[in-house]
Amino acid sequence: MKVAMIGWEYPPFKVGGLGTHCYGLTRSLADKNVKVDFYMPKTKHSASSDKENLVIKEVGETDIFPYDRPEDKALAGQFFESVYRYNDLLVQKVNGKYDLIHCHDWLTMKAGVALKEKMGIPFILTVHSTEYDRSGWLYPNDWFINIEREGMEKADKIIAVSHFTKRVIVEKYGISPDKITVVHNAVYPIGEREKQNIVLFLGRLTIQKGPEFFLKAAEKVLEHENCKFVVAGMGDMLPRLIDQAIGMDISNKVIFTGLLTEDEVKHIYGISSVYVMPSVSEPFGITALEAISAGTPVIVSKTAGVSEAFNNCLRVDFWDTDEMANKIVSLLRYDPLRTTLAEHGKQEIDLFTWDRVAENTLNVYKEVV
């Protein structure tokens, strides 16, 4: 079987979970003797493959921005022009004999729809997030929703990263549940390091990810515990979050790291004692799996897909910062609780392999080919 897979990011260019997913999936499919041509935009960091069945094909020469950059009005035009140009180039340059097309999220849907019609082959769509997630369910943009709806309607099969996401696709986009298969994400395990008294948030600093709730919980925790809170990542909310920390008089206990390298991410996961993912809306949340693989117990929002798939974690409503603070304090104070969650979590993480994701994805391919 030969697949034309179309993405937006791929290591070493990686903004979030989408890049991680495409990397793990393509490599594991290649190991299963599926030939994959992975199309992505050309960036400053050339992507390459060491797998015989996996070829990385770079398309276009436009600058690529992280997902949260459209929030910056000065860059909006350039961002959308890049997306449109990339999709147009894909329709021109994806040629050859393929059994199917596999696209990821709204950024590549238009190309997927056009290539399905042009080449007469099935179109698979993986939905990692929707406009409702990205907007935090506040003022979702119809422009994105219409692109997503068209892509979902034209796709032969949809892969959703969680049952949470499947419900959104059915209820908000009117897609038949029979068309949707849920395939949970996976993780490449990270090594544990000597723990420090650190509570970690890592992700894009946007409404969707709930960093302001993390700081509200931090304020409550610091009334009882002497620890450091680390906010790792970049996004449009960074200036507001810094002001929030100053206004709460906790800025001496909160570290804003900005964007981290891969090695720095692994290091901060490894030395943290607690990881918190307070997302307002999170289709899955690979970061929670990465943290637990580093031996760091996790507190996750109930509105995160990972909370339905992973047992050994603590769950909390993103808005309930009192309960979030209680759980953080409990993990910092009580070694047996922290140790039990960490040890059982590391055992459970063995189930979340990219080989499993590839096998389930391949089963979807076989349904349409």
N, C-alpha and C positions, 0 to 999 in steps of 0.2 A: 504494500500500500504506500502511496506517495501523497503527502499533504503539503499544501501551500498554507502556512500559518502566518498570519499577519498580526504584528504587535506594535507597540509604541515605545517600549523600553526593554532593555536587555543588558545585563551586567557586561562591562563595568558601568554603563549608564543605567542607573536605577534610582527611581524616586520613592517607590513604595512596594507594596505587595505584588503588584502586577508584574514588575520585572522579576521578582523572586519566583513567582508562579511560572512564568514563561521559561525561565532558565531550568527549573526543576522538571517541568513537564516535557520540554523538547528533548532533554538529555535522556530521560527515562523512556520516552517513546523510541528514541534512536536505539537504545539498548534492546528494545523489543522488536527490532528489525523493521520499524516504520521509518520510511525515508521522509525527512522533514526539511523543507526549505523555509527558513524563518526570515520573513521580510520585516525590516525596521528602518526608521529614519537614520541617515548618516549623522553621526555626532563627532565631537572632538576626540572621543575615545573609541577606537575601532573595536567592535565585538568580533570574536572568533570562536571556532569550535574545534575541539579535539576528538569529536565523535565522527566516525566514518559515515553514518547515515544522517548527520545533521550539517546543513550548510546555512550560514548566516549571509543574507543578501541585503545590503544597505541600499536604500532608495532615497534620492533627493539630497539636497545640500543645505536645507534651511536649518537655522538654529532651533533647538528644541528646549522647551521650558518645562519645569515641573508643573504638576496639575494645578497647584494653587496660584500660579502666576496670572491666569485670566482675571483674578481679583484686582490685579494692578491695572488700572485703567490705561496707563501709558503703554502697556504692552499688549492690551487686549487684541488690537487689530493684527499685530504681528503674529500672535499666537494662533488666532483663528485662520489667518492666511496660511500659516505653516500647516495646520491640520488639513485644510482644503487642498493645498498643493500636494501634500503627501498622499491623500486619497486619490487625487487625479493621476498622480504618477504611478500609483499601484495598479490602476486599471490599465495603464499603458504597458507596464513592465512585467506584470505577472503573466507569464506565458509558459507554454509547455504542457506536458501531459500530467495532470494531477487527478486524484480520485475525489478529492474534496477540498474545500476552503475552510479554514478555521480562524475566526477573528475574535478579538478581545475588546470589549467595552465600546463606548460610543465613538472613540477616536478612530476606529477602523471600520465601523459599520457600513458607511456609504460605499467604501471600496468592496466590501463583502457582498453587498446587494448587487452592485454593478457587475462584479466578476462572476457571480452565480448566473446571471442572465447572459453574459458574454461567453462563458465557457461551458454552460449547460451541465454543471456539476453541483452536488449538494453543498450547502452552506451551514456550517456549525458555528454557533455564537456562544462564547463564555461571558457571562455577566458577573463581573467582580464587584460592581457597585452601580447604583442608579443615581439620577439627578436628585431623587428624594433623599438618598443617603448623603450625597455631597453637600446639599443645602442644609443639612440638619433638620429636614422637614419644614424649614422656614422659607417661604417664597421660592419654591422650585421653579426653574426657568423652562417655559414651554418649548423654547427652541431646542434645548437638549432632549426634553421628553419626546418631542416629535421624531427626532433622529433615532432615539432608542426604540420607540414604538415601531417605526418602520423596519428597523433591523430585526427586532424580535418577531414581527409578523412574517418577514421574508425568510427568516432562518428555517431550515428543515428541522433542526433540533437545537435546544438551548441547554447549556450546562450552567447551573447556578451553584455558587460556592457554599450555599447554606439553604436550609429550609426557610429561614427568615427571608432570604432574598427571593426564593421561589414564591413565597406568599405576596411579596411586593409586586413581582412580575405579573402574577395572576390578578391581584386586586386592583392595581393601579394602571396596568397596561392592557388588561383584558385578554391575556394569553391563556390558552388551554393548559391546565396542569399536566395533561398527558404528553405535552411537547417538551416538558422540562425534566431534566435529570439532575439530581443534587450530587455533586462531588466535592467533598470537603477538601480543604487545602492540606499541605504537609509542611515539613520543616527539615532543613539540614541542621542537625544538632550542634550546639555551641558548647565549648568546654567551660566547666565551673572554675572560679577563681576564689581567692580569699575574700570573704564577705566583709563589707563595711556598712556602717549605719546610714545607708542610702535608700531612699524611696524614689523610684524611677518612673517617669513618663517619657515615652519615645514615640514620635509620630509627627505628621504634618500639623502645624499649629493653625488649625482651621476649626470652624464651628462644629463640623462633623465629629471631630476627635475629642471634644469636651475638655480641653486643657484648663479652662477657667474653673471647672468643677474640681479638678485636681488641686488647684491653688486654694480653693475654698476649704477643701479637706485638709490641706497642709496647714492652714491657719489654725484649725481646730487641734490637729495632732501636736503642733508645736507648743500648745498650752500644757502638754503633759510629757512630751518626749523631746530629747535633745538629739536631733538627727538632721541630715541634709536631704533636701528635695532637688532632684535634677530634672529639668525640662529639656529634653534633647530633640532637636529638629528645627525646621524653619517653616514659615508661613505668614500669611497676612495678619495674624493675630499677635505676632511677637511684640510690637510696641505696646499694645493694650495690656498684654500679660505682664510685661515689665512694670508698667504703671500700676497694675493691680497688686503686684507683690510689694511695691513701694507703699501704696496706700494701706495695705494690711500690716505694714511694718514687719514683714518677714523676708525682706530682700537679702538680708545677711545669711539666710538659711536656704535660699533658693538659687540654684545655678542654672543659667540659660547657656547651653553649649553651642547653639547654632547647629549647622549641618555637620555630621560626623562621618568619618571614613568608615569603611567596613571593619577594619581592625579596631577602631575606637568604639564602634557599636558593640562588637563582641566583648570588648573589655568592660564597658559600662554594664552590659547584661550580667557579666560574670561576677562583678564586685557588688552589685546591688542586693539588698536584703529583701526588698518588696518591689514588685512591678504592678503598676495600676494602669488599666486601660478603660477610662471613663467615657467611652464613645457615646455620643447621642444616637448615632446610627452606624453600625459597623457590619457590613455583609459577612465578613469572617473575622479577620484579625490575626494574621500570621505572627505578629510581634509577640502575642501572648505565648505561642508555642516556642518561639525563639527564647523568650525569657525563662520558661520552665525547663527548657533543654539545658540552660546554663545553671540550673539548680536554684532558680529564683522563684519563689511562690508568687502566684498572680491573683489579682483582684480584677474581675472583668465586669463590664456593663452587661445587664440582662438583655440589652438590645444589641448584642454582638453575636454573630453566627458561631464563634468559637465556644460560646457558653452552652450551646445545644449539643456540641460534639465532644467537648472535653469535660471530664468529670472532676478531676482533682484541682479545682480552683474555687475561689470564693466569688460569689455573684452579688451584685449590688445594682440598684437603680441609679443611673448616672446623676440624677438630680438630688439624690439623698446623700448629701455630703456628710451628715452626721454619722450615718451608718458606714460610709466609706472610711471616715476617720476612725471609727471603732474597729473596723477590720484591720486597718493599717497598724493601729496601736497593738492589737492582739498579736499580729505577726511579729512585730518588733519586740514585744515583751515575752512571749511564750515560746521558748525554743522547741518544745515537743510539737506544737501546732505547725510551726514553720518547717521543722525537719520532716514531719509526716507528709505535708503537702508537697514539699520539694522531692522527697524520695519516691512517693507514689506517682507524682507527676512525671518524673523522669522515666519511670517504667511505662506509663501510659503513652508517652511520646513516641515509643518504639512502634506504635500502631500507625503513626502519621507519617508514612513514607511517600516519596514521589513515585516509587514503583507502583504503589496502590493507586495513586491518582492517575498515572499513565494507563494502568489496566482498566480502570473504570471509564476513562476517556476513550480508550480503544474500543470498548464495548459499545459506546455511543456511535463511534465511526462505523462499526460493523452493521449497525441498525439502518444506516442510510446508504451504504455503498452496495 
